[in-house]
């Protein structure tokens, strides 16, 4: 018994040492990699395919940015490492072998962390778009009808909007238009909207620039686009409301059932034969695949 305990402790020490070494190396390399890309990247380097881990943390940083949180890849890596250690401790207490415990903990940590921030970022984007259409466009249309100047309209929108995240971004846009970086307010508007990360507002800005180029009345364009995008937003909200209850119930059902399986497996495994053990993991894999398909389809509906 003592030999088995010492073997487990030795395996745990080796696994933790490897994990800490990998995370430490990644922490040391995150900053200089970013600086190297900024300074030395040329066209060929920019076209190089990013690694899965780099793409993952880039998505997390994008979520931080839309939520106005000054976190970096280093912060995200530390958070994922802490979550991994918590999951690994649970699997270790359940007497899973090292390789499975590490794999399961890494997968669960990365999935839960991204889903949490993705949900908050999606909600923030929707709130910004709703405030832009409901609070800002109406005031902007009045100014455009009176003066025909886009910069005045956007400045009045920044004063009229009550939603703080959008008001801050509109004030930044006003400062951007006042700088000599862009030749026209329309170009600054397009640049600002593309950096915002909200596709509907980016289309709004692009249509505004094209309308200015071909002398189309911008005030009427804004009214029409606000009506179309508002109806689309309500349609997406209705779909989400109709499916959220069933989807949430499915998540909870999967979590309780899969969690019960994983908790019971270490204690039931000595009494299973090879066929029973095979069908146990097949059932869990089918459930996980079904949850993934539900999640991916939900992302398509909410896009």
Buried (B, 14 or more C-beta within 10 A) or exposed (E): EEEEEEEBEEBBEEBBEEBEEEBEEBBEEBEEEEEEEEEEEEEEEEEEEEEEEBEBBEBBBBBBBBBEEEBBBBBBBBBBBEBBBEBBEBBBEBEBEBEEBBEBBBEBBBEEBBEBBBEBBBEBBBEBBBBBBBBBBBBBBBBBBEEEEBBBBBBBBBEBBEBEBBBEBBBBBBEBBEEEEBEBBBBBBBBBBBBBBBEBBBBBBBBBBEBBEEEEEBBEBBBEBBEEBBEEBEEBEEEBEEBEEEBEEBBEEBEEEBEEBBEEBBEEEEEEEEEEEEEBEEEBEEBEEEBEEBBEEBEEEBE
